[in-house]
Amino acid sequence: MAIGRYRDVPSEMDDVECEVAAAQYPQSGLVFGLGVGIVLSIATVEVLLVFAPILCGVAGFVLGRRVHDFEIRRRRADRTMKE
């Protein structure tokens, strides 16, 4: 699922993209979102047990992609200011 300019082949990435990719922000967001969805559904109604993990997982992945893109922009800006 490509959102914007996303590359996952290490040979195509620059060093900043490799550093940020190593942090695995989208994957971490996905796992966090799934966990929140499961806890939320257990604490509420059984119907949410089906939908909450899916919705929260997608939301976590999207949030992780946003953090990923933000980190790339921030690190590139820091590197540009140092040069």
C-alpha positions as CSV (number, residue, x, y, z in Angstrom):
1,M,0.0,0.0,0.0
2,A,1.9,3.0,-1.2
3,I,1.0,6.4,0.2
4,G,2.8,9.2,-1.4
5,R,6.5,8.6,-2.2
6,Y,7.2,5.4,-0.4
7,R,10.1,3.1,-1.2
8,D,10.9,-0.1,0.6
9,V,13.8,-1.4,-1.5
10,P,17.0,-0.5,0.4
11,S,19.0,0.0,-2.8
12,E,16.6,2.8,-3.9
13,M,16.7,4.6,-0.5
14,D,19.0,7.3,0.6
15,D,20.6,7.1,4.1
16,V,17.9,9.2,5.8
17,E,15.1,6.9,4.4
18,C,17.0,3.8,5.5
19,E,17.3,5.2,9.1
20,V,13.6,6.0,9.3
21,A,12.6,2.7,7.6
22,A,14.6,0.9,10.3
23,A,12.4,2.5,13.0
24,Q,9.3,0.8,11.4
25,Y,6.8,3.5,12.3
26,P,4.0,2.2,10.1
27,Q,4.4,-1.3,11.5
28,S,4.5,-0.1,15.1
29,G,1.4,2.0,14.5
30,L,-0.4,-1.0,13.1
31,V,0.4,-3.2,16.0
32,F,-0.5,-0.4,18.5
33,G,-3.8,0.3,16.7
34,L,-4.7,-3.4,16.7
35,G,-4.0,-3.6,20.4
36,V,-6.1,-0.5,21.1
37,G,-8.9,-2.0,19.0
38,I,-8.8,-5.3,20.9
39,V,-8.8,-3.7,24.3
40,L,-11.5,-1.2,23.3
41,S,-13.7,-4.0,22.0
42,I,-13.2,-6.2,25.1
43,A,-14.1,-3.3,27.4
44,T,-17.3,-2.5,25.4
45,V,-19.6,-4.6,23.3
46,E,-19.0,-7.8,21.4
47,V,-19.9,-6.3,18.1
48,L,-16.9,-4.0,18.3
49,L,-14.7,-7.1,18.6
50,V,-15.1,-7.6,14.9
51,F,-14.7,-4.0,13.7
52,A,-12.5,-2.2,16.3
53,P,-9.3,-4.1,15.6
54,I,-9.6,-3.5,11.8
55,L,-10.5,0.2,12.1
56,C,-7.9,0.9,14.8
57,G,-5.2,-1.1,12.8
58,V,-5.8,0.9,9.7
59,A,-5.8,4.2,11.7
60,G,-2.6,3.1,13.4
61,F,-0.9,2.3,10.1
62,V,-1.9,5.6,8.6
63,L,-0.6,7.4,11.7
64,G,2.6,5.5,11.4
65,R,3.0,6.5,7.8
66,R,2.5,10.2,8.8
67,V,5.2,9.9,11.5
68,H,7.4,8.1,8.9
69,D,7.1,11.0,6.4
70,F,7.5,13.6,9.2
71,E,10.7,12.0,10.4
72,I,12.2,11.9,6.9
73,R,11.4,15.6,6.4
74,R,12.7,16.5,9.8
75,R,16.0,14.6,9.4
76,R,16.6,16.0,5.9
77,A,15.9,19.5,7.2
78,D,18.4,19.0,10.1
79,R,21.0,17.6,7.7
80,T,20.5,20.6,5.3
81,M,20.9,23.1,8.2
82,K,24.2,21.4,9.3
83,E,25.6,21.7,5.8
